[in-house]
């Protein structure tokens, strides 16, 4: 079991949340200028670090709000 600290509700079980993937992936400024490979890279390629990783979570079974946190992918410890 992993406890995830919702900024509004406090620590809750991970079963109340949905994972939203890597945080901070910006939409391309001019998507029409991208090649197919660049567009595919934007859509499908994400970092996969061993250690601290900034990611998005939704408290879908609670307040339904989105937030970002930093989680250690080895220990599941929430660092920030
Ligand atoms: Zn919440």
PDB file of the backbone (N, CA, C, O) and the ligand in Angstrom, with CONECT records:
HET     ZN  A 101       1
ATOM      1  N   UNK A   1       0.845  -1.195   0.000  1.00  0.00           N
ATOM      2  CA  UNK A   1       0.000   0.000   0.000  1.00  0.00           C
ATOM      3  C   UNK A   1       0.875   1.238   0.000  1.00  0.00           C
ATOM      4  O   UNK A   1       1.888   1.303   0.697  1.00  0.00           O
ATOM      5  N   UNK A   2       0.475   2.201  -0.780  1.00  0.00           N
ATOM      6  CA  UNK A   2       1.209   3.463  -0.840  1.00  0.00           C
ATOM      7  C   UNK A   2       0.250   4.586  -0.431  1.00  0.00           C
ATOM      8  O   UNK A   2      -0.873   4.666  -0.929  1.00  0.00           O
ATOM      9  N   UNK A   3       0.699   5.437   0.468  1.00  0.00           N
ATOM     10  CA  UNK A   3      -0.082   6.616   0.846  1.00  0.00           C
ATOM     11  C   UNK A   3       0.352   7.781  -0.012  1.00  0.00           C
ATOM     12  O   UNK A   3       1.542   8.072  -0.132  1.00  0.00           O
ATOM     13  N   UNK A   4      -0.615   8.442  -0.603  1.00  0.00           N
ATOM     14  CA  UNK A   4      -0.337   9.602  -1.441  1.00  0.00           C
ATOM     15  C   UNK A   4      -0.909  10.828  -0.749  1.00  0.00           C
ATOM     16  O   UNK A   4      -2.088  10.844  -0.394  1.00  0.00           O
ATOM     17  N   UNK A   5      -0.077  11.868  -0.549  1.00  0.00           N
ATOM     18  CA  UNK A   5      -0.562  13.062   0.149  1.00  0.00           C
ATOM     19  C   UNK A   5      -1.279  14.018  -0.800  1.00  0.00           C
ATOM     20  O   UNK A   5      -0.632  14.770  -1.528  1.00  0.00           O
ATOM     21  N   UNK A   6      -2.609  13.993  -0.797  1.00  0.00           N
ATOM     22  CA  UNK A   6      -3.367  14.976  -1.572  1.00  0.00           C
ATOM     23  C   UNK A   6      -3.192  16.335  -0.884  1.00  0.00           C
ATOM     24  O   UNK A   6      -3.359  16.427   0.332  1.00  0.00           O
ATOM     25  N   UNK A   7      -2.860  17.383  -1.632  1.00  0.00           N
ATOM     26  CA  UNK A   7      -2.657  18.701  -1.014  1.00  0.00           C
ATOM     27  C   UNK A   7      -3.906  19.233  -0.307  1.00  0.00           C
ATOM     28  O   UNK A   7      -3.800  20.081   0.579  1.00  0.00           O
ATOM     29  N   UNK A   8      -5.101  18.735  -0.696  1.00  0.00           N
ATOM     30  CA  UNK A   8      -6.344  19.259  -0.122  1.00  0.00           C
ATOM     31  C   UNK A   8      -6.951  18.320   0.920  1.00  0.00           C
ATOM     32  O   UNK A   8      -7.616  18.781   1.848  1.00  0.00           O
ATOM     33  N   UNK A   9      -6.733  17.007   0.782  1.00  0.00           N
ATOM     34  CA  UNK A   9      -7.384  16.022   1.653  1.00  0.00           C
ATOM     35  C   UNK A   9      -6.428  15.346   2.631  1.00  0.00           C
ATOM     36  O   UNK A   9      -6.869  14.703   3.583  1.00  0.00           O
ATOM     37  N   UNK A  10      -5.120  15.486   2.404  1.00  0.00           N
ATOM     38  CA  UNK A  10      -4.150  14.813   3.256  1.00  0.00           C
ATOM     39  C   UNK A  10      -3.817  13.428   2.724  1.00  0.00           C
ATOM     40  O   UNK A  10      -4.240  13.082   1.621  1.00  0.00           O
ATOM     41  N   UNK A  11      -3.068  12.624   3.477  1.00  0.00           N
ATOM     42  CA  UNK A  11      -2.642  11.304   3.016  1.00  0.00           C
ATOM     43  C   UNK A  11      -3.826  10.359   2.816  1.00  0.00           C
ATOM     44  O   UNK A  11      -4.681  10.230   3.692  1.00  0.00           O
ATOM     45  N   UNK A  12      -3.866   9.703   1.662  1.00  0.00           N
ATOM     46  CA  UNK A  12      -4.928   8.750   1.337  1.00  0.00           C
ATOM     47  C   UNK A  12      -4.307   7.550   0.624  1.00  0.00           C
ATOM     48  O   UNK A  12      -3.199   7.635   0.095  1.00  0.00           O
ATOM     49  N   UNK A  13      -5.034   6.433   0.619  1.00  0.00           N
ATOM     50  CA  UNK A  13      -4.550   5.221  -0.032  1.00  0.00           C
ATOM     51  C   UNK A  13      -4.463   5.423  -1.551  1.00  0.00           C
ATOM     52  O   UNK A  13      -5.274   6.138  -2.139  1.00  0.00           O
ATOM     53  N   UNK A  14      -3.484   4.793  -2.164  1.00  0.00           N
ATOM     54  CA  UNK A  14      -3.277   4.961  -3.605  1.00  0.00           C
ATOM     55  C   UNK A  14      -4.480   4.529  -4.433  1.00  0.00           C
ATOM     56  O   UNK A  14      -4.635   4.979  -5.568  1.00  0.00           O
ATOM     57  N   UNK A  15      -5.344   3.656  -3.884  1.00  0.00           N
ATOM     58  CA  UNK A  15      -6.510   3.182  -4.644  1.00  0.00           C
ATOM     59  C   UNK A  15      -7.499   4.316  -4.933  1.00  0.00           C
ATOM     60  O   UNK A  15      -8.376   4.159  -5.783  1.00  0.00           O
ATOM     61  N   UNK A  16      -7.374   5.454  -4.241  1.00  0.00           N
ATOM     62  CA  UNK A  16      -8.267   6.596  -4.484  1.00  0.00           C
ATOM     63  C   UNK A  16      -7.783   7.476  -5.631  1.00  0.00           C
ATOM     64  O   UNK A  16      -8.455   8.441  -5.996  1.00  0.00           O
ATOM     65  N   UNK A  17      -6.608   7.148  -6.210  1.00  0.00           N
ATOM     66  CA  UNK A  17      -5.967   8.044  -7.170  1.00  0.00           C
ATOM     67  C   UNK A  17      -5.838   7.391  -8.541  1.00  0.00           C
ATOM     68  O   UNK A  17      -5.857   6.167  -8.674  1.00  0.00           O
ATOM     69  N   UNK A  18      -5.705   8.236  -9.550  1.00  0.00           N
ATOM     70  CA  UNK A  18      -5.309   7.807 -10.883  1.00  0.00           C
ATOM     71  C   UNK A  18      -3.994   8.472 -11.240  1.00  0.00           C
ATOM     72  O   UNK A  18      -3.776   9.654 -10.972  1.00  0.00           O
ATOM     73  N   UNK A  19      -3.128   7.689 -11.848  1.00  0.00           N
ATOM     74  CA  UNK A  19      -1.819   8.181 -12.263  1.00  0.00           C
ATOM     75  C   UNK A  19      -1.954   8.961 -13.565  1.00  0.00           C
ATOM     76  O   UNK A  19      -2.648   8.529 -14.486  1.00  0.00           O
ATOM     77  N   UNK A  20      -1.291  10.107 -13.638  1.00  0.00           N
ATOM     78  CA  UNK A  20      -1.405  10.941 -14.832  1.00  0.00           C
ATOM     79  C   UNK A  20      -0.134  11.071 -15.634  1.00  0.00           C
ATOM     80  O   UNK A  20      -0.081  11.856 -16.581  1.00  0.00           O
ATOM     81  N   UNK A  21       0.890  10.324 -15.280  1.00  0.00           N
ATOM     82  CA  UNK A  21       2.119  10.346 -16.066  1.00  0.00           C
ATOM     83  C   UNK A  21       3.077  11.442 -15.663  1.00  0.00           C
ATOM     84  O   UNK A  21       2.908  12.104 -14.639  1.00  0.00           O
ATOM     85  N   UNK A  22       4.076  11.613 -16.485  1.00  0.00           N
ATOM     86  CA  UNK A  22       5.151  12.560 -16.208  1.00  0.00           C
ATOM     87  C   UNK A  22       4.623  13.994 -16.169  1.00  0.00           C
ATOM     88  O   UNK A  22       3.836  14.395 -17.026  1.00  0.00           O
ATOM     89  N   UNK A  23       5.055  14.749 -15.186  1.00  0.00           N
ATOM     90  CA  UNK A  23       4.654  16.157 -15.075  1.00  0.00           C
ATOM     91  C   UNK A  23       5.556  17.021 -15.940  1.00  0.00           C
ATOM     92  O   UNK A  23       6.706  16.670 -16.208  1.00  0.00           O
ATOM     93  N   UNK A  24       5.018  18.156 -16.374  1.00  0.00           N
ATOM     94  CA  UNK A  24       5.826  19.160 -17.054  1.00  0.00           C
ATOM     95  C   UNK A  24       6.099  18.886 -18.518  1.00  0.00           C
ATOM     96  O   UNK A  24       7.051  19.435 -19.072  1.00  0.00           O
ATOM     97  N   UNK A  25       5.288  18.045 -19.169  1.00  0.00           N
ATOM     98  CA  UNK A  25       5.458  17.802 -20.603  1.00  0.00           C
ATOM     99  C   UNK A  25       4.669  18.879 -21.340  1.00  0.00           C
ATOM    100  O   UNK A  25       3.440  18.831 -21.388  1.00  0.00           O
ATOM    101  N   UNK A  26       5.368  19.835 -21.906  1.00  0.00           N
ATOM    102  CA  UNK A  26       4.711  20.987 -22.527  1.00  0.00           C
ATOM    103  C   UNK A  26       4.182  20.640 -23.915  1.00  0.00           C
ATOM    104  O   UNK A  26       4.829  19.923 -24.678  1.00  0.00           O
ATOM    105  N   UNK A  27       2.983  21.164 -24.234  1.00  0.00           N
ATOM    106  CA  UNK A  27       2.431  21.005 -25.583  1.00  0.00           C
ATOM    107  C   UNK A  27       3.317  21.788 -26.546  1.00  0.00           C
ATOM    108  O   UNK A  27       3.732  22.902 -26.227  1.00  0.00           O
ATOM    109  N   UNK A  28       3.616  21.230 -27.715  1.00  0.00           N
ATOM    110  CA  UNK A  28       4.506  21.926 -28.656  1.00  0.00           C
ATOM    111  C   UNK A  28       3.941  23.286 -29.053  1.00  0.00           C
ATOM    112  O   UNK A  28       2.737  23.429 -29.265  1.00  0.00           O
ATOM    113  N   UNK A  29       4.821  24.285 -29.153  1.00  0.00           N
ATOM    114  CA  UNK A  29       4.404  25.642 -29.492  1.00  0.00           C
ATOM    115  C   UNK A  29       3.809  25.704 -30.905  1.00  0.00           C
ATOM    116  O   UNK A  29       2.856  26.447 -31.139  1.00  0.00           O
ATOM    117  N   UNK A  30       4.356  24.939 -31.836  1.00  0.00           N
ATOM    118  CA  UNK A  30       3.866  24.923 -33.214  1.00  0.00           C
ATOM    119  C   UNK A  30       3.750  23.466 -33.667  1.00  0.00           C
ATOM    120  O   UNK A  30       4.624  22.962 -34.372  1.00  0.00           O
ATOM    121  N   UNK A  31       2.668  22.789 -33.260  1.00  0.00           N
ATOM    122  CA  UNK A  31       2.575  21.347 -33.540  1.00  0.00           C
ATOM    123  C   UNK A  31       2.579  21.020 -35.025  1.00  0.00           C
ATOM    124  O   UNK A  31       3.016  19.939 -35.419  1.00  0.00           O
ATOM    125  N   UNK A  32       2.093  21.946 -35.857  1.00  0.00           N
ATOM    126  CA  UNK A  32       2.070  21.696 -37.289  1.00  0.00           C
ATOM    127  C   UNK A  32       3.441  21.646 -37.924  1.00  0.00           C
ATOM    128  O   UNK A  32       3.605  21.127 -39.028  1.00  0.00           O
ATOM    129  N   UNK A  33       4.430  22.188 -37.222  1.00  0.00           N
ATOM    130  CA  UNK A  33       5.790  22.207 -37.754  1.00  0.00           C
ATOM    131  C   UNK A  33       6.576  20.945 -37.410  1.00  0.00           C
ATOM    132  O   UNK A  33       7.700  20.764 -37.879  1.00  0.00           O
ATOM    133  N   UNK A  34       5.985  20.074 -36.593  1.00  0.00           N
ATOM    134  CA  UNK A  34       6.724  18.886 -36.170  1.00  0.00           C
ATOM    135  C   UNK A  34       6.672  17.794 -37.237  1.00  0.00           C
ATOM    136  O   UNK A  34       5.676  17.642 -37.945  1.00  0.00           O
ATOM    137  N   UNK A  35       7.738  17.058 -37.332  1.00  0.00           N
ATOM    138  CA  UNK A  35       7.729  15.866 -38.192  1.00  0.00           C
ATOM    139  C   UNK A  35       6.921  14.777 -37.491  1.00  0.00           C
ATOM    140  O   UNK A  35       6.609  14.895 -36.306  1.00  0.00           O
ATOM    141  N   UNK A  36       6.584  13.719 -38.225  1.00  0.00           N
ATOM    142  CA  UNK A  36       5.860  12.605 -37.606  1.00  0.00           C
ATOM    143  C   UNK A  36       6.646  12.025 -36.436  1.00  0.00           C
ATOM    144  O   UNK A  36       6.073  11.672 -35.406  1.00  0.00           O
ATOM    145  N   UNK A  37       7.954  11.932 -36.602  1.00  0.00           N
ATOM    146  CA  UNK A  37       8.789  11.372 -35.540  1.00  0.00           C
ATOM    147  C   UNK A  37       8.775  12.279 -34.300  1.00  0.00           C
ATOM    148  O   UNK A  37       8.690  11.795 -33.171  1.00  0.00           O
ATOM    149  N   UNK A  38       8.858  13.601 -34.524  1.00  0.00           N
ATOM    150  CA  UNK A  38       8.833  14.534 -33.384  1.00  0.00           C
ATOM    151  C   UNK A  38       7.469  14.494 -32.682  1.00  0.00           C
ATOM    152  O   UNK A  38       7.397  14.556 -31.455  1.00  0.00           O
ATOM    153  N   UNK A  39       6.400  14.390 -33.463  1.00  0.00           N
ATOM    154  CA  UNK A  39       5.058  14.315 -32.872  1.00  0.00           C
ATOM    155  C   UNK A  39       4.901  13.025 -32.060  1.00  0.00           C
ATOM    156  O   UNK A  39       4.371  13.047 -30.950  1.00  0.00           O
ATOM    157  N   UNK A  40       5.362  11.912 -32.617  1.00  0.00           N
ATOM    158  CA  UNK A  40       5.304  10.635 -31.897  1.00  0.00           C
ATOM    159  C   UNK A  40       6.142  10.707 -30.623  1.00  0.00           C
ATOM    160  O   UNK A  40       5.757  10.165 -29.586  1.00  0.00           O
ATOM    161  N   UNK A  41       7.273  11.369 -30.707  1.00  0.00           N
ATOM    162  CA  UNK A  41       8.118  11.510 -29.512  1.00  0.00           C
ATOM    163  C   UNK A  41       7.385  12.310 -28.439  1.00  0.00           C
ATOM    164  O   UNK A  41       7.451  11.966 -27.259  1.00  0.00           O
ATOM    165  N   UNK A  42       6.679  13.385 -28.840  1.00  0.00           N
ATOM    166  CA  UNK A  42       5.894  14.168 -27.880  1.00  0.00           C
ATOM    167  C   UNK A  42       4.777  13.316 -27.267  1.00  0.00           C
ATOM    168  O   UNK A  42       4.553  13.371 -26.058  1.00  0.00           O
ATOM    169  N   UNK A  43       4.083  12.537 -28.083  1.00  0.00           N
ATOM    170  CA  UNK A  43       2.934  11.771 -27.595  1.00  0.00           C
ATOM    171  C   UNK A  43       3.322  10.585 -26.709  1.00  0.00           C
ATOM    172  O   UNK A  43       2.678  10.324 -25.693  1.00  0.00           O
ATOM    173  N   UNK A  44       4.370   9.876 -27.099  1.00  0.00           N
ATOM    174  CA  UNK A  44       4.589   8.552 -26.508  1.00  0.00           C
ATOM    175  C   UNK A  44       5.863   8.397 -25.684  1.00  0.00           C
ATOM    176  O   UNK A  44       5.962   7.461 -24.891  1.00  0.00           O
ATOM    177  N   UNK A  45       6.830   9.278 -25.846  1.00  0.00           N
ATOM    178  CA  UNK A  45       8.108   9.084 -25.168  1.00  0.00           C
ATOM    179  C   UNK A  45       8.122   9.861 -23.865  1.00  0.00           C
ATOM    180  O   UNK A  45       7.879  11.067 -23.841  1.00  0.00           O
ATOM    181  N   UNK A  46       8.413   9.149 -22.774  1.00  0.00           N
ATOM    182  CA  UNK A  46       8.513   9.783 -21.464  1.00  0.00           C
ATOM    183  C   UNK A  46       9.762   9.278 -20.768  1.00  0.00           C
ATOM    184  O   UNK A  46      10.270   8.197 -21.064  1.00  0.00           O
ATOM    185  N   UNK A  47      10.245  10.090 -19.831  1.00  0.00           N
ATOM    186  CA  UNK A  47      11.380   9.669 -19.035  1.00  0.00           C
ATOM    187  C   UNK A  47      10.971   8.480 -18.170  1.00  0.00           C
ATOM    188  O   UNK A  47       9.799   8.324 -17.828  1.00  0.00           O
ATOM    189  N   UNK A  48      11.924   7.664 -17.829  1.00  0.00           N
ATOM    190  CA  UNK A  48      11.653   6.491 -16.997  1.00  0.00           C
ATOM    191  C   UNK A  48      12.815   6.314 -16.017  1.00  0.00           C
ATOM    192  O   UNK A  48      13.537   5.319 -16.076  1.00  0.00           O
ATOM    193  N   UNK A  49      12.990   7.290 -15.110  1.00  0.00           N
ATOM    194  CA  UNK A  49      14.181   7.272 -14.255  1.00  0.00           C
ATOM    195  C   UNK A  49      14.055   6.256 -13.121  1.00  0.00           C
ATOM    196  O   UNK A  49      12.960   5.867 -12.712  1.00  0.00           O
ATOM    197  N   UNK A  50      15.201   5.854 -12.643  1.00  0.00           N
ATOM    198  CA  UNK A  50      15.271   5.054 -11.427  1.00  0.00           C
ATOM    199  C   UNK A  50      15.633   6.023 -10.315  1.00  0.00           C
ATOM    200  O   UNK A  50      16.798   6.379 -10.142  1.00  0.00           O
ATOM    201  N   UNK A  51      14.608   6.452  -9.550  1.00  0.00           N
ATOM    202  CA  UNK A  51      14.840   7.457  -8.514  1.00  0.00           C
ATOM    203  C   UNK A  51      13.765   8.520  -8.579  1.00  0.00           C
ATOM    204  O   UNK A  51      12.642   8.228  -8.990  1.00  0.00           O
ATOM    205  N   UNK A  52      14.074   9.751  -8.183  1.00  0.00           N
ATOM    206  CA  UNK A  52      13.070  10.819  -8.128  1.00  0.00           C
ATOM    207  C   UNK A  52      12.458  11.104  -9.499  1.00  0.00           C
ATOM    208  O   UNK A  52      13.169  11.213 -10.498  1.00  0.00           O
ATOM    209  N   UNK A  53      11.123  11.224  -9.531  1.00  0.00           N
ATOM    210  CA  UNK A  53      10.408  11.455 -10.781  1.00  0.00           C
ATOM    211  C   UNK A  53       9.218  12.350 -10.488  1.00  0.00           C
ATOM    212  O   UNK A  53       8.413  12.042  -9.609  1.00  0.00           O
ATOM    213  N   UNK A  54       9.094  13.461 -11.217  1.00  0.00           N
ATOM    214  CA  UNK A  54       7.968  14.385 -11.031  1.00  0.00           C
ATOM    215  C   UNK A  54       6.793  13.909 -11.885  1.00  0.00           C
ATOM    216  O   UNK A  54       6.941  13.719 -13.092  1.00  0.00           O
ATOM    217  N   UNK A  55       5.630  13.715 -11.264  1.00  0.00           N
ATOM    218  CA  UNK A  55       4.499  13.127 -11.973  1.00  0.00           C
ATOM    219  C   UNK A  55       3.176  13.754 -11.535  1.00  0.00           C
ATOM    220  O   UNK A  55       3.098  14.418 -10.502  1.00  0.00           O
ATOM    221  N   UNK A  56       2.131  13.525 -12.352  1.00  0.00           N
ATOM    222  CA  UNK A  56       0.789  14.047 -12.103  1.00  0.00           C
ATOM    223  C   UNK A  56      -0.084  12.945 -11.510  1.00  0.00           C
ATOM    224  O   UNK A  56       0.017  11.778 -11.887  1.00  0.00           O
ATOM    225  N   UNK A  57      -0.945  13.345 -10.573  1.00  0.00           N
ATOM    226  CA  UNK A  57      -1.899  12.428  -9.966  1.00  0.00           C
ATOM    227  C   UNK A  57      -3.252  13.129  -9.852  1.00  0.00           C
ATOM    228  O   UNK A  57      -3.323  14.344  -9.668  1.00  0.00           O
ATOM    229  N   UNK A  58      -4.315  12.346  -9.964  1.00  0.00           N
ATOM    230  CA  UNK A  58      -5.661  12.859  -9.766  1.00  0.00           C
ATOM    231  C   UNK A  58      -6.280  12.127  -8.582  1.00  0.00           C
ATOM    232  O   UNK A  58      -6.241  10.898  -8.521  1.00  0.00           O
ATOM    233  N   UNK A  59      -6.852  12.877  -7.641  1.00  0.00           N
ATOM    234  CA  UNK A  59      -7.532  12.261  -6.504  1.00  0.00           C
ATOM    235  C   UNK A  59      -8.963  11.951  -6.950  1.00  0.00           C
ATOM    236  O   UNK A  59      -9.920  12.591  -6.515  1.00  0.00           O
ATOM    237  N   UNK A  60      -9.083  10.949  -7.831  1.00  0.00           N
ATOM    238  CA  UNK A  60     -10.334  10.682  -8.542  1.00  0.00           C
ATOM    239  C   UNK A  60     -11.451  10.175  -7.630  1.00  0.00           C
ATOM    240  O   UNK A  60     -12.625  10.375  -7.942  1.00  0.00           O
ATOM    241  N   UNK A  61     -11.120   9.530  -6.519  1.00  0.00           N
ATOM    242  CA  UNK A  61     -12.160   9.043  -5.608  1.00  0.00           C
ATOM    243  C   UNK A  61     -12.284   9.956  -4.392  1.00  0.00           C
ATOM    244  O   UNK A  61     -12.854   9.566  -3.372  1.00  0.00           O
ATOM    245  N   UNK A  62     -11.754  11.159  -4.501  1.00  0.00           N
ATOM    246  CA  UNK A  62     -11.824  12.120  -3.408  1.00  0.00           C
ATOM    247  C   UNK A  62     -12.261  13.474  -3.931  1.00  0.00           C
ATOM    248  O   UNK A  62     -13.392  13.638  -4.391  1.00  0.00           O
ATOM    249  N   UNK A  63     -11.365  14.437  -3.859  1.00  0.00           N
ATOM    250  CA  UNK A  63     -11.719  15.801  -4.263  1.00  0.00           C
ATOM    251  C   UNK A  63     -11.671  15.994  -5.781  1.00  0.00           C
ATOM    252  O   UNK A  63     -12.092  17.038  -6.280  1.00  0.00           O
ATOM    253  N   UNK A  64     -11.160  14.998  -6.525  1.00  0.00           N
ATOM    254  CA  UNK A  64     -11.097  15.005  -7.993  1.00  0.00           C
ATOM    255  C   UNK A  64     -10.153  16.073  -8.549  1.00  0.00           C
ATOM    256  O   UNK A  64     -10.262  16.436  -9.720  1.00  0.00           O
ATOM    257  N   UNK A  65      -9.253  16.568  -7.752  1.00  0.00           N
ATOM    258  CA  UNK A  65      -8.316  17.587  -8.237  1.00  0.00           C
ATOM    259  C   UNK A  65      -7.004  16.942  -8.661  1.00  0.00           C
ATOM    260  O   UNK A  65      -6.611  15.886  -8.164  1.00  0.00           O
ATOM    261  N   UNK A  66      -6.330  17.624  -9.612  1.00  0.00           N
ATOM    262  CA  UNK A  66      -5.023  17.192 -10.110  1.00  0.00           C
ATOM    263  C   UNK A  66      -3.925  17.914  -9.353  1.00  0.00           C
ATOM    264  O   UNK A  66      -4.093  19.062  -8.943  1.00  0.00           O
ATOM    265  N   UNK A  67      -2.799  17.236  -9.169  1.00  0.00           N
ATOM    266  CA  UNK A  67      -1.637  17.858  -8.544  1.00  0.00           C
ATOM    267  C   UNK A  67      -0.382  17.107  -8.981  1.00  0.00           C
ATOM    268  O   UNK A  67      -0.455  16.007  -9.529  1.00  0.00           O
ATOM    269  N   UNK A  68       0.752  17.716  -8.729  1.00  0.00           N
ATOM    270  CA  UNK A  68       2.043  17.106  -9.048  1.00  0.00           C
ATOM    271  C   UNK A  68       2.757  16.739  -7.765  1.00  0.00           C
ATOM    272  O   UNK A  68       2.580  17.390  -6.735  1.00  0.00           O
ATOM    273  N   UNK A  69       3.554  15.705  -7.830  1.00  0.00           N
ATOM    274  CA  UNK A  69       4.427  15.351  -6.715  1.00  0.00           C
ATOM    275  C   UNK A  69       5.699  14.724  -7.280  1.00  0.00           C
ATOM    276  O   UNK A  69       5.773  14.367  -8.455  1.00  0.00           O
ATOM    277  N   UNK A  70       6.694  14.604  -6.406  1.00  0.00           N
ATOM    278  CA  UNK A  70       7.933  13.920  -6.773  1.00  0.00           C
ATOM    279  C   UNK A  70       7.979  12.621  -5.983  1.00  0.00           C
ATOM    280  O   UNK A  70       7.950  12.623  -4.752  1.00  0.00           O
ATOM    281  N   UNK A  71       8.051  11.500  -6.721  1.00  0.00           N
ATOM    282  CA  UNK A  71       8.066  10.171  -6.103  1.00  0.00           C
ATOM    283  C   UNK A  71       9.348   9.457  -6.490  1.00  0.00           C
ATOM    284  O   UNK A  71       9.784   9.523  -7.639  1.00  0.00           O
ATOM    285  N   UNK A  72       9.953   8.770  -5.521  1.00  0.00           N
ATOM    286  CA  UNK A  72      11.107   7.925  -5.813  1.00  0.00           C
ATOM    287  C   UNK A  72      10.569   6.624  -6.411  1.00  0.00           C
ATOM    288  O   UNK A  72       9.835   5.894  -5.745  1.00  0.00           O
ATOM    289  N   UNK A  73      10.925   6.334  -7.647  1.00  0.00           N
ATOM    290  CA  UNK A  73      10.359   5.173  -8.340  1.00  0.00           C
ATOM    291  C   UNK A  73      10.911   3.849  -7.811  1.00  0.00           C
ATOM    292  O   UNK A  73      10.394   2.788  -8.162  1.00  0.00           O
ATOM    293  N   UNK A  74      11.935   3.892  -6.987  1.00  0.00           N
ATOM    294  CA  UNK A  74      12.493   2.669  -6.401  1.00  0.00           C
ATOM    295  C   UNK A  74      11.757   2.318  -5.112  1.00  0.00           C
ATOM    296  O   UNK A  74      11.389   1.163  -4.893  1.00  0.00           O
ATOM    297  N   UNK A  75      11.544   3.324  -4.257  1.00  0.00           N
ATOM    298  CA  UNK A  75      10.981   3.072  -2.925  1.00  0.00           C
ATOM    299  C   UNK A  75       9.505   3.470  -2.822  1.00  0.00           C
ATOM    300  O   UNK A  75       8.852   3.122  -1.837  1.00  0.00           O
ATOM    301  N   UNK A  76       8.964   4.188  -3.808  1.00  0.00           N
ATOM    302  CA  UNK A  76       7.619   4.769  -3.781  1.00  0.00           C
ATOM    303  C   UNK A  76       7.476   5.860  -2.722  1.00  0.00           C
ATOM    304  O   UNK A  76       6.363   6.305  -2.439  1.00  0.00           O
ATOM    305  N   UNK A  77       8.582   6.290  -2.140  1.00  0.00           N
ATOM    306  CA  UNK A  77       8.521   7.384  -1.152  1.00  0.00           C
ATOM    307  C   UNK A  77       8.195   8.685  -1.880  1.00  0.00           C
ATOM    308  O   UNK A  77       8.802   9.001  -2.903  1.00  0.00           O
ATOM    309  N   UNK A  78       7.235   9.436  -1.349  1.00  0.00           N
ATOM    310  CA  UNK A  78       6.905  10.740  -1.916  1.00  0.00           C
ATOM    311  C   UNK A  78       7.864  11.756  -1.310  1.00  0.00           C
ATOM    312  O   UNK A  78       7.913  11.936  -0.093  1.00  0.00           O
ATOM    313  N   UNK A  79       8.627  12.419  -2.181  1.00  0.00           N
ATOM    314  CA  UNK A  79       9.700  13.301  -1.729  1.00  0.00           C
ATOM    315  C   UNK A  79       9.263  14.753  -1.664  1.00  0.00           C
ATOM    316  O   UNK A  79       9.808  15.520  -0.871  1.00  0.00           O
ATOM    317  N   UNK A  80       8.305  15.143  -2.468  1.00  0.00           N
ATOM    318  CA  UNK A  80       7.848  16.544  -2.460  1.00  0.00           C
ATOM    319  C   UNK A  80       6.480  16.640  -3.121  1.00  0.00           C
ATOM    320  O   UNK A  80       5.916  17.729  -3.218  1.00  0.00           O
TER     321      UNK A  80
HETATM  322 ZN    ZN A 101      -8.028  15.198  -2.520  1.00  0.00          ZN
END
